[in-house]
């Protein structure tokens, strides 16, 4: 018998787990100029693990 690690339980999820949160991430390494590497990502919990997506900023004037 094999165990499928990607199997998701059908249990109820809380409403907060379906919402993407903007999260600031600090990577524990230094950039070329000696600063810590900092960035923003979208983060959501799927009931078992955190899922991360790249956050790209946009200029509001370009969209209009």
Secondary structure, DSSP 8 states (H G I E B T S, - for coil): ----TT----S---GGGGS-EEEEEEEEEE-TTS-EEEEEEEEEE-SSSEEEEE-----HHHH-
